[in-house]
């Protein structure tokens, strides 16, 4: 155990809140998918990556017995806008024509 490491090191935010990507279908109860704000129960499997001050840090590997999905990459809105403008310039359409 290395007590020199901060127990908050590696947390995703200042509050240590973590969001896990979970397939909505795996959270459905009686065929009804949850909505934003609903409480859900999940089973997370993973590997302990380190122990600091009697706190184990776990890298999640599966949720409800299914491998964790990879979250979609977040795109930069600047790049999207530049791509849109470039595509418009190549389409031969004048600005405002769609």
Secondary structure, DSSP 4 states (H G I P E B T S, - for coil): --TTS-TTTT-SSTT--------GGGG-BTTBPP-TT------EEEEEEEEETTEEEEEEEEETTEEPPPPPPPPPHHHHHHHHHHHHHHHTPPTT--
